[in-house]
Amino acid sequence: MAEKIDFETALKSLEEVVEKLQKGDCTLEESITLFEKGMTNVKDCRNALKEAEIKITQLSEVE
């Protein structure tokens, strides 16, 4: 089972990936690996945001 990563950690990692890719000094293989890592970070961020949205909705419904 994959380790759950918090939003801030995933976002920071995504920012680092983007920075490295923007420099343009990676080989094709390195770029592909970084892209895959970035897509995983995007997925982790989306999941964390979705979980937060669900929790906020649940808390808002409590009277």
mmJSON file of the N, C-alpha and C atoms, coordinates in Angstrom:
{"data_MODEL":{"atom_site":{
"group_PDB":["ATOM","ATOM","ATOM","ATOM","ATOM","ATOM","ATOM","ATOM","ATOM","ATOM","ATOM","ATOM","ATOM","ATOM","ATOM","ATOM","ATOM","ATOM","ATOM","ATOM","ATOM","ATOM","ATOM","ATOM","ATOM","ATOM","ATOM","ATOM","ATOM","ATOM","ATOM","ATOM","ATOM","ATOM","ATOM","ATOM","ATOM","ATOM","ATOM","ATOM","ATOM","ATOM","ATOM","ATOM","ATOM","ATOM","ATOM","ATOM","ATOM","ATOM","ATOM","ATOM","ATOM","ATOM","ATOM","ATOM","ATOM","ATOM","ATOM","ATOM","ATOM","ATOM","ATOM","ATOM","ATOM","ATOM","ATOM","ATOM","ATOM","ATOM","ATOM","ATOM","ATOM","ATOM","ATOM","ATOM","ATOM","ATOM","ATOM","ATOM","ATOM","ATOM","ATOM","ATOM","ATOM","ATOM","ATOM","ATOM","ATOM","ATOM","ATOM","ATOM","ATOM","ATOM","ATOM","ATOM","ATOM","ATOM","ATOM","ATOM","ATOM","ATOM","ATOM","ATOM","ATOM","ATOM","ATOM","ATOM","ATOM","ATOM","ATOM","ATOM","ATOM","ATOM","ATOM","ATOM","ATOM","ATOM","ATOM","ATOM","ATOM","ATOM","ATOM","ATOM","ATOM","ATOM","ATOM","ATOM","ATOM","ATOM","ATOM","ATOM","ATOM","ATOM","ATOM","ATOM","ATOM","ATOM","ATOM","ATOM","ATOM","ATOM","ATOM","ATOM","ATOM","ATOM","ATOM","ATOM","ATOM","ATOM","ATOM","ATOM","ATOM","ATOM","ATOM","ATOM","ATOM","ATOM","ATOM","ATOM","ATOM","ATOM","ATOM","ATOM","ATOM","ATOM","ATOM","ATOM","ATOM","ATOM","ATOM","ATOM","ATOM","ATOM","ATOM","ATOM","ATOM","ATOM","ATOM","ATOM","ATOM","ATOM","ATOM","ATOM","ATOM","ATOM","ATOM","ATOM","ATOM"],
"id":[1,2,3,4,5,6,7,8,9,10,11,12,13,14,15,16,17,18,19,20,21,22,23,24,25,26,27,28,29,30,31,32,33,34,35,36,37,38,39,40,41,42,43,44,45,46,47,48,49,50,51,52,53,54,55,56,57,58,59,60,61,62,63,64,65,66,67,68,69,70,71,72,73,74,75,76,77,78,79,80,81,82,83,84,85,86,87,88,89,90,91,92,93,94,95,96,97,98,99,100,101,102,103,104,105,106,107,108,109,110,111,112,113,114,115,116,117,118,119,120,121,122,123,124,125,126,127,128,129,130,131,132,133,134,135,136,137,138,139,140,141,142,143,144,145,146,147,148,149,150,151,152,153,154,155,156,157,158,159,160,161,162,163,164,165,166,167,168,169,170,171,172,173,174,175,176,177,178,179,180,181,182,183,184,185,186,187,188,189],
"type_symbol":["N","C","C","N","C","C","N","C","C","N","C","C","N","C","C","N","C","C","N","C","C","N","C","C","N","C","C","N","C","C","N","C","C","N","C","C","N","C","C","N","C","C","N","C","C","N","C","C","N","C","C","N","C","C","N","C","C","N","C","C","N","C","C","N","C","C","N","C","C","N","C","C","N","C","C","N","C","C","N","C","C","N","C","C","N","C","C","N","C","C","N","C","C","N","C","C","N","C","C","N","C","C","N","C","C","N","C","C","N","C","C","N","C","C","N","C","C","N","C","C","N","C","C","N","C","C","N","C","C","N","C","C","N","C","C","N","C","C","N","C","C","N","C","C","N","C","C","N","C","C","N","C","C","N","C","C","N","C","C","N","C","C","N","C","C","N","C","C","N","C","C","N","C","C","N","C","C","N","C","C","N","C","C","N","C","C","N","C","C"],
"label_atom_id":["N","CA","C","N","CA","C","N","CA","C","N","CA","C","N","CA","C","N","CA","C","N","CA","C","N","CA","C","N","CA","C","N","CA","C","N","CA","C","N","CA","C","N","CA","C","N","CA","C","N","CA","C","N","CA","C","N","CA","C","N","CA","C","N","CA","C","N","CA","C","N","CA","C","N","CA","C","N","CA","C","N","CA","C","N","CA","C","N","CA","C","N","CA","C","N","CA","C","N","CA","C","N","CA","C","N","CA","C","N","CA","C","N","CA","C","N","CA","C","N","CA","C","N","CA","C","N","CA","C","N","CA","C","N","CA","C","N","CA","C","N","CA","C","N","CA","C","N","CA","C","N","CA","C","N","CA","C","N","CA","C","N","CA","C","N","CA","C","N","CA","C","N","CA","C","N","CA","C","N","CA","C","N","CA","C","N","CA","C","N","CA","C","N","CA","C","N","CA","C","N","CA","C","N","CA","C","N","CA","C","N","CA","C","N","CA","C","N","CA","C"],
"label_alt_id":[null,null,null,null,null,null,null,null,null,null,null,null,null,null,null,null,null,null,null,null,null,null,null,null,null,null,null,null,null,null,null,null,null,null,null,null,null,null,null,null,null,null,null,null,null,null,null,null,null,null,null,null,null,null,null,null,null,null,null,null,null,null,null,null,null,null,null,null,null,null,null,null,null,null,null,null,null,null,null,null,null,null,null,null,null,null,null,null,null,null,null,null,null,null,null,null,null,null,null,null,null,null,null,null,null,null,null,null,null,null,null,null,null,null,null,null,null,null,null,null,null,null,null,null,null,null,null,null,null,null,null,null,null,null,null,null,null,null,null,null,null,null,null,null,null,null,null,null,null,null,null,null,null,null,null,null,null,null,null,null,null,null,null,null,null,null,null,null,null,null,null,null,null,null,null,null,null,null,null,null,null,null,null,null,null,null,null,null,null],
"label_comp_id":["MET","MET","MET","ALA","ALA","ALA","GLU","GLU","GLU","LYS","LYS","LYS","ILE","ILE","ILE","ASP","ASP","ASP","PHE","PHE","PHE","GLU","GLU","GLU","THR","THR","THR","ALA","ALA","ALA","LEU","LEU","LEU","LYS","LYS","LYS","SER","SER","SER","LEU","LEU","LEU","GLU","GLU","GLU","GLU","GLU","GLU","VAL","VAL","VAL","VAL","VAL","VAL","GLU","GLU","GLU","LYS","LYS","LYS","LEU","LEU","LEU","GLN","GLN","GLN","LYS","LYS","LYS","GLY","GLY","GLY","ASP","ASP","ASP","CYS","CYS","CYS","THR","THR","THR","LEU","LEU","LEU","GLU","GLU","GLU","GLU","GLU","GLU","SER","SER","SER","ILE","ILE","ILE","THR","THR","THR","LEU","LEU","LEU","PHE","PHE","PHE","GLU","GLU","GLU","LYS","LYS","LYS","GLY","GLY","GLY","MET","MET","MET","THR","THR","THR","ASN","ASN","ASN","VAL","VAL","VAL","LYS","LYS","LYS","ASP","ASP","ASP","CYS","CYS","CYS","ARG","ARG","ARG","ASN","ASN","ASN","ALA","ALA","ALA","LEU","LEU","LEU","LYS","LYS","LYS","GLU","GLU","GLU","ALA","ALA","ALA","GLU","GLU","GLU","ILE","ILE","ILE","LYS","LYS","LYS","ILE","ILE","ILE","THR","THR","THR","GLN","GLN","GLN","LEU","LEU","LEU","SER","SER","SER","GLU","GLU","GLU","VAL","VAL","VAL","GLU","GLU","GLU"],
"label_asym_id":["A","A","A","A","A","A","A","A","A","A","A","A","A","A","A","A","A","A","A","A","A","A","A","A","A","A","A","A","A","A","A","A","A","A","A","A","A","A","A","A","A","A","A","A","A","A","A","A","A","A","A","A","A","A","A","A","A","A","A","A","A","A","A","A","A","A","A","A","A","A","A","A","A","A","A","A","A","A","A","A","A","A","A","A","A","A","A","A","A","A","A","A","A","A","A","A","A","A","A","A","A","A","A","A","A","A","A","A","A","A","A","A","A","A","A","A","A","A","A","A","A","A","A","A","A","A","A","A","A","A","A","A","A","A","A","A","A","A","A","A","A","A","A","A","A","A","A","A","A","A","A","A","A","A","A","A","A","A","A","A","A","A","A","A","A","A","A","A","A","A","A","A","A","A","A","A","A","A","A","A","A","A","A","A","A","A","A","A","A"],
"label_entity_id":["1","1","1","1","1","1","1","1","1","1","1","1","1","1","1","1","1","1","1","1","1","1","1","1","1","1","1","1","1","1","1","1","1","1","1","1","1","1","1","1","1","1","1","1","1","1","1","1","1","1","1","1","1","1","1","1","1","1","1","1","1","1","1","1","1","1","1","1","1","1","1","1","1","1","1","1","1","1","1","1","1","1","1","1","1","1","1","1","1","1","1","1","1","1","1","1","1","1","1","1","1","1","1","1","1","1","1","1","1","1","1","1","1","1","1","1","1","1","1","1","1","1","1","1","1","1","1","1","1","1","1","1","1","1","1","1","1","1","1","1","1","1","1","1","1","1","1","1","1","1","1","1","1","1","1","1","1","1","1","1","1","1","1","1","1","1","1","1","1","1","1","1","1","1","1","1","1","1","1","1","1","1","1","1","1","1","1","1","1"],
"label_seq_id":[1,1,1,2,2,2,3,3,3,4,4,4,5,5,5,6,6,6,7,7,7,8,8,8,9,9,9,10,10,10,11,11,11,12,12,12,13,13,13,14,14,14,15,15,15,16,16,16,17,17,17,18,18,18,19,19,19,20,20,20,21,21,21,22,22,22,23,23,23,24,24,24,25,25,25,26,26,26,27,27,27,28,28,28,29,29,29,30,30,30,31,31,31,32,32,32,33,33,33,34,34,34,35,35,35,36,36,36,37,37,37,38,38,38,39,39,39,40,40,40,41,41,41,42,42,42,43,43,43,44,44,44,45,45,45,46,46,46,47,47,47,48,48,48,49,49,49,50,50,50,51,51,51,52,52,52,53,53,53,54,54,54,55,55,55,56,56,56,57,57,57,58,58,58,59,59,59,60,60,60,61,61,61,62,62,62,63,63,63],
"pdbx_PDB_ins_code":[null,null,null,null,null,null,null,null,null,null,null,null,null,null,null,null,null,null,null,null,null,null,null,null,null,null,null,null,null,null,null,null,null,null,null,null,null,null,null,null,null,null,null,null,null,null,null,null,null,null,null,null,null,null,null,null,null,null,null,null,null,null,null,null,null,null,null,null,null,null,null,null,null,null,null,null,null,null,null,null,null,null,null,null,null,null,null,null,null,null,null,null,null,null,null,null,null,null,null,null,null,null,null,null,null,null,null,null,null,null,null,null,null,null,null,null,null,null,null,null,null,null,null,null,null,null,null,null,null,null,null,null,null,null,null,null,null,null,null,null,null,null,null,null,null,null,null,null,null,null,null,null,null,null,null,null,null,null,null,null,null,null,null,null,null,null,null,null,null,null,null,null,null,null,null,null,null,null,null,null,null,null,null,null,null,null,null,null,null],
"Cartn_x":[0.84,0.0,0.878,0.504,1.298,1.198,2.295,2.34,1.552,0.74,-0.059,0.818,0.809,1.626,0.701,1.066,0.222,0.358,-0.605,-0.684,0.581,1.045,2.2,3.452,3.657,4.816,4.719,3.539,3.342,3.513,2.998,3.114,4.566,5.293,6.71,7.502,7.232,7.902,7.553,6.285,5.86,6.583,6.7,7.404,8.868,9.495,10.884,11.021,10.067,10.074,9.94,8.999,8.778,10.032,10.648,11.874,12.977,13.158,14.188,13.879,12.614,12.238,12.387,12.093,12.201,13.64,14.57,15.978,16.403,15.839,16.095,17.42,18.09,19.395,19.342,18.149,17.985,18.003,18.433,18.339,16.873,16.588,15.216,14.71,15.531,15.129,14.881,15.752,15.563,14.282,14.024,12.816,11.563,11.586,10.437,10.218,11.299,11.199,10.651,11.147,10.652,9.18,8.802,7.411,6.505,6.926,6.145,6.008,7.098,7.056,6.111,6.179,5.295,3.833,3.514,2.129,1.645,2.539,2.187,1.914,2.736,2.526,1.184,0.837,-0.448,-1.589,-1.477,-2.514,-2.627,-1.493,-1.501,-2.14,-1.826,-2.422,-3.936,-4.365,-5.806,-6.522,-5.92,-6.536,-6.643,-5.589,-5.601,-6.668,-6.78,-7.792,-9.205,-9.386,-10.697,-11.092,-10.14,-10.409,-10.761,-10.06,-10.347,-11.737,-12.09,-13.407,-14.514,-14.315,-15.299,-15.449,-14.335,-14.373,-15.068,-14.764,-15.397,-16.897,-17.274,-18.701,-19.391,-18.764,-19.339,-19.447,-18.445,-18.472,-19.519,-19.714,-20.7,-22.121,-22.328,-23.658,-24.069,-23.117,-23.409,-24.087,-25.211,-25.941,-25.866],
"Cartn_y":[-1.189,0.0,1.242,2.237,3.457,4.287,4.931,5.787,7.062,7.478,8.685,9.905,10.861,12.052,13.245,14.149,15.308,16.317,17.214,18.174,19.02,19.56,20.451,19.744,18.513,17.737,17.458,17.054,16.762,18.021,19.147,20.399,20.853,20.754,21.138,20.258,18.97,18.056,18.383,18.704,19.079,20.346,21.313,22.556,22.28,21.369,21.01,20.323,19.453,18.764,19.778,20.697,21.708,22.549,22.947,23.751,23.012,21.73,20.936,20.79,20.554,20.394,21.706,22.816,24.107,24.491,23.992,24.285,23.717,22.568,21.981,21.269,20.981,20.318,18.831,18.257,16.829,16.034,14.809,13.912,13.557,12.945,12.533,11.576,10.606,9.628,10.305,11.224,11.957,12.781,13.404,14.212,13.351,12.173,11.266,10.835,10.499,10.098,11.238,12.45,13.615,13.874,13.727,13.922,12.925,11.674,10.654,11.013,11.467,11.872,13.057,14.002,15.165,14.775,13.841,13.396,12.695,11.968,11.349,12.431,13.479,14.597,15.287,15.47,16.078,15.226,13.92,13.002,13.102,13.139,13.25,14.564,15.66,16.959,16.926,16.385,16.296,15.465,14.334,13.479,14.206,14.905,15.64,16.735,17.441,18.491,17.918,16.775,16.127,15.687,15.122,14.707,15.913,17.013,18.229,18.752,18.714,19.177,18.332,17.026,16.122,16.418,16.596,16.867,18.195,19.215,20.52,20.426,19.688,19.497,18.794,17.765,17.034,17.924,18.721,19.614,20.715,21.152,22.195,21.689,20.393,19.82,19.549,19.543,19.302,20.534,20.311,21.448,21.417],
"Cartn_z":[0.0,0.0,0.0,-0.798,-0.912,0.359,0.676,1.855,1.579,2.544,2.39,2.681,1.764,1.892,2.096,3.021,3.266,2.12,2.042,0.949,0.822,1.929,1.894,1.379,1.795,1.343,-0.155,-0.612,-2.035,-2.879,-2.395,-3.138,-3.231,-2.134,-2.144,-3.116,-3.1,-4.01,-5.463,-5.721,-7.062,-7.525,-6.644,-6.99,-7.335,-6.601,-6.88,-8.24,-8.555,-9.85,-10.973,-10.844,-11.883,-12.076,-10.984,-11.057,-11.826,-11.513,-12.196,-13.68,-14.012,-15.412,-16.186,-15.523,-16.192,-16.506,-15.717,-15.978,-17.326,-17.699,-18.998,-19.144,-18.037,-18.136,-17.782,-17.796,-17.503,-18.808,-18.699,-19.854,-20.067,-21.196,-21.481,-20.411,-20.051,-19.026,-17.677,-17.301,-16.043,-16.091,-17.245,-17.4,-17.267,-17.861,-17.771,-16.322,-15.642,-14.235,-13.385,-13.621,-12.885,-13.189,-14.459,-14.838,-14.114,-14.072,-13.361,-11.888,-11.282,-9.874,-9.696,-10.621,-10.559,-10.657,-11.536,-11.681,-10.404,-9.756,-8.472,-7.428,-7.44,-6.513,-6.774,-8.035,-8.387,-7.843,-8.029,-7.532,-6.006,-5.322,-3.864,-3.41,-4.113,-3.777,-3.977,-5.102,-5.375,-4.321,-3.951,-2.93,-1.597,-1.208,0.062,0.041,-1.075,-1.19,-1.171,-1.826,-1.837,-0.43,0.304,1.682,2.554,2.354,3.115,2.774,1.502,1.073,1.706,1.721,2.328,3.818,4.492,5.935,6.218,5.433,5.627,5.38,4.356,4.072,5.231,5.757,6.891,8.114,8.379,9.53,9.364,8.144,7.878,8.055,7.858,7.971,9.414,10.331,11.74,12.319,12.978,13.559,15.043],
"occupancy":[1.0,1.0,1.0,1.0,1.0,1.0,1.0,1.0,1.0,1.0,1.0,1.0,1.0,1.0,1.0,1.0,1.0,1.0,1.0,1.0,1.0,1.0,1.0,1.0,1.0,1.0,1.0,1.0,1.0,1.0,1.0,1.0,1.0,1.0,1.0,1.0,1.0,1.0,1.0,1.0,1.0,1.0,1.0,1.0,1.0,1.0,1.0,1.0,1.0,1.0,1.0,1.0,1.0,1.0,1.0,1.0,1.0,1.0,1.0,1.0,1.0,1.0,1.0,1.0,1.0,1.0,1.0,1.0,1.0,1.0,1.0,1.0,1.0,1.0,1.0,1.0,1.0,1.0,1.0,1.0,1.0,1.0,1.0,1.0,1.0,1.0,1.0,1.0,1.0,1.0,1.0,1.0,1.0,1.0,1.0,1.0,1.0,1.0,1.0,1.0,1.0,1.0,1.0,1.0,1.0,1.0,1.0,1.0,1.0,1.0,1.0,1.0,1.0,1.0,1.0,1.0,1.0,1.0,1.0,1.0,1.0,1.0,1.0,1.0,1.0,1.0,1.0,1.0,1.0,1.0,1.0,1.0,1.0,1.0,1.0,1.0,1.0,1.0,1.0,1.0,1.0,1.0,1.0,1.0,1.0,1.0,1.0,1.0,1.0,1.0,1.0,1.0,1.0,1.0,1.0,1.0,1.0,1.0,1.0,1.0,1.0,1.0,1.0,1.0,1.0,1.0,1.0,1.0,1.0,1.0,1.0,1.0,1.0,1.0,1.0,1.0,1.0,1.0,1.0,1.0,1.0,1.0,1.0,1.0,1.0,1.0,1.0,1.0,1.0],
"B_iso_or_equiv":[0.0,0.0,0.0,0.0,0.0,0.0,0.0,0.0,0.0,0.0,0.0,0.0,0.0,0.0,0.0,0.0,0.0,0.0,0.0,0.0,0.0,0.0,0.0,0.0,0.0,0.0,0.0,0.0,0.0,0.0,0.0,0.0,0.0,0.0,0.0,0.0,0.0,0.0,0.0,0.0,0.0,0.0,0.0,0.0,0.0,0.0,0.0,0.0,0.0,0.0,0.0,0.0,0.0,0.0,0.0,0.0,0.0,0.0,0.0,0.0,0.0,0.0,0.0,0.0,0.0,0.0,0.0,0.0,0.0,0.0,0.0,0.0,0.0,0.0,0.0,0.0,0.0,0.0,0.0,0.0,0.0,0.0,0.0,0.0,0.0,0.0,0.0,0.0,0.0,0.0,0.0,0.0,0.0,0.0,0.0,0.0,0.0,0.0,0.0,0.0,0.0,0.0,0.0,0.0,0.0,0.0,0.0,0.0,0.0,0.0,0.0,0.0,0.0,0.0,0.0,0.0,0.0,0.0,0.0,0.0,0.0,0.0,0.0,0.0,0.0,0.0,0.0,0.0,0.0,0.0,0.0,0.0,0.0,0.0,0.0,0.0,0.0,0.0,0.0,0.0,0.0,0.0,0.0,0.0,0.0,0.0,0.0,0.0,0.0,0.0,0.0,0.0,0.0,0.0,0.0,0.0,0.0,0.0,0.0,0.0,0.0,0.0,0.0,0.0,0.0,0.0,0.0,0.0,0.0,0.0,0.0,0.0,0.0,0.0,0.0,0.0,0.0,0.0,0.0,0.0,0.0,0.0,0.0,0.0,0.0,0.0,0.0,0.0,0.0],
"pdbx_formal_charge":[null,null,null,null,null,null,null,null,null,null,null,null,null,null,null,null,null,null,null,null,null,null,null,null,null,null,null,null,null,null,null,null,null,null,null,null,null,null,null,null,null,null,null,null,null,null,null,null,null,null,null,null,null,null,null,null,null,null,null,null,null,null,null,null,null,null,null,null,null,null,null,null,null,null,null,null,null,null,null,null,null,null,null,null,null,null,null,null,null,null,null,null,null,null,null,null,null,null,null,null,null,null,null,null,null,null,null,null,null,null,null,null,null,null,null,null,null,null,null,null,null,null,null,null,null,null,null,null,null,null,null,null,null,null,null,null,null,null,null,null,null,null,null,null,null,null,null,null,null,null,null,null,null,null,null,null,null,null,null,null,null,null,null,null,null,null,null,null,null,null,null,null,null,null,null,null,null,null,null,null,null,null,null,null,null,null,null,null,null],
"auth_seq_id":[1,1,1,2,2,2,3,3,3,4,4,4,5,5,5,6,6,6,7,7,7,8,8,8,9,9,9,10,10,10,11,11,11,12,12,12,13,13,13,14,14,14,15,15,15,16,16,16,17,17,17,18,18,18,19,19,19,20,20,20,21,21,21,22,22,22,23,23,23,24,24,24,25,25,25,26,26,26,27,27,27,28,28,28,29,29,29,30,30,30,31,31,31,32,32,32,33,33,33,34,34,34,35,35,35,36,36,36,37,37,37,38,38,38,39,39,39,40,40,40,41,41,41,42,42,42,43,43,43,44,44,44,45,45,45,46,46,46,47,47,47,48,48,48,49,49,49,50,50,50,51,51,51,52,52,52,53,53,53,54,54,54,55,55,55,56,56,56,57,57,57,58,58,58,59,59,59,60,60,60,61,61,61,62,62,62,63,63,63],
"auth_comp_id":["MET","MET","MET","ALA","ALA","ALA","GLU","GLU","GLU","LYS","LYS","LYS","ILE","ILE","ILE","ASP","ASP","ASP","PHE","PHE","PHE","GLU","GLU","GLU","THR","THR","THR","ALA","ALA","ALA","LEU","LEU","LEU","LYS","LYS","LYS","SER","SER","SER","LEU","LEU","LEU","GLU","GLU","GLU","GLU","GLU","GLU","VAL","VAL","VAL","VAL","VAL","VAL","GLU","GLU","GLU","LYS","LYS","LYS","LEU","LEU","LEU","GLN","GLN","GLN","LYS","LYS","LYS","GLY","GLY","GLY","ASP","ASP","ASP","CYS","CYS","CYS","THR","THR","THR","LEU","LEU","LEU","GLU","GLU","GLU","GLU","GLU","GLU","SER","SER","SER","ILE","ILE","ILE","THR","THR","THR","LEU","LEU","LEU","PHE","PHE","PHE","GLU","GLU","GLU","LYS","LYS","LYS","GLY","GLY","GLY","MET","MET","MET","THR","THR","THR","ASN","ASN","ASN","VAL","VAL","VAL","LYS","LYS","LYS","ASP","ASP","ASP","CYS","CYS","CYS","ARG","ARG","ARG","ASN","ASN","ASN","ALA","ALA","ALA","LEU","LEU","LEU","LYS","LYS","LYS","GLU","GLU","GLU","ALA","ALA","ALA","GLU","GLU","GLU","ILE","ILE","ILE","LYS","LYS","LYS","ILE","ILE","ILE","THR","THR","THR","GLN","GLN","GLN","LEU","LEU","LEU","SER","SER","SER","GLU","GLU","GLU","VAL","VAL","VAL","GLU","GLU","GLU"],
"auth_asym_id":["A","A","A","A","A","A","A","A","A","A","A","A","A","A","A","A","A","A","A","A","A","A","A","A","A","A","A","A","A","A","A","A","A","A","A","A","A","A","A","A","A","A","A","A","A","A","A","A","A","A","A","A","A","A","A","A","A","A","A","A","A","A","A","A","A","A","A","A","A","A","A","A","A","A","A","A","A","A","A","A","A","A","A","A","A","A","A","A","A","A","A","A","A","A","A","A","A","A","A","A","A","A","A","A","A","A","A","A","A","A","A","A","A","A","A","A","A","A","A","A","A","A","A","A","A","A","A","A","A","A","A","A","A","A","A","A","A","A","A","A","A","A","A","A","A","A","A","A","A","A","A","A","A","A","A","A","A","A","A","A","A","A","A","A","A","A","A","A","A","A","A","A","A","A","A","A","A","A","A","A","A","A","A","A","A","A","A","A","A"],
"auth_atom_id":["N","CA","C","N","CA","C","N","CA","C","N","CA","C","N","CA","C","N","CA","C","N","CA","C","N","CA","C","N","CA","C","N","CA","C","N","CA","C","N","CA","C","N","CA","C","N","CA","C","N","CA","C","N","CA","C","N","CA","C","N","CA","C","N","CA","C","N","CA","C","N","CA","C","N","CA","C","N","CA","C","N","CA","C","N","CA","C","N","CA","C","N","CA","C","N","CA","C","N","CA","C","N","CA","C","N","CA","C","N","CA","C","N","CA","C","N","CA","C","N","CA","C","N","CA","C","N","CA","C","N","CA","C","N","CA","C","N","CA","C","N","CA","C","N","CA","C","N","CA","C","N","CA","C","N","CA","C","N","CA","C","N","CA","C","N","CA","C","N","CA","C","N","CA","C","N","CA","C","N","CA","C","N","CA","C","N","CA","C","N","CA","C","N","CA","C","N","CA","C","N","CA","C","N","CA","C","N","CA","C","N","CA","C","N","CA","C","N","CA","C"],
"pdbx_PDB_model_num":[1,1,1,1,1,1,1,1,1,1,1,1,1,1,1,1,1,1,1,1,1,1,1,1,1,1,1,1,1,1,1,1,1,1,1,1,1,1,1,1,1,1,1,1,1,1,1,1,1,1,1,1,1,1,1,1,1,1,1,1,1,1,1,1,1,1,1,1,1,1,1,1,1,1,1,1,1,1,1,1,1,1,1,1,1,1,1,1,1,1,1,1,1,1,1,1,1,1,1,1,1,1,1,1,1,1,1,1,1,1,1,1,1,1,1,1,1,1,1,1,1,1,1,1,1,1,1,1,1,1,1,1,1,1,1,1,1,1,1,1,1,1,1,1,1,1,1,1,1,1,1,1,1,1,1,1,1,1,1,1,1,1,1,1,1,1,1,1,1,1,1,1,1,1,1,1,1,1,1,1,1,1,1,1,1,1,1,1,1]
}}}
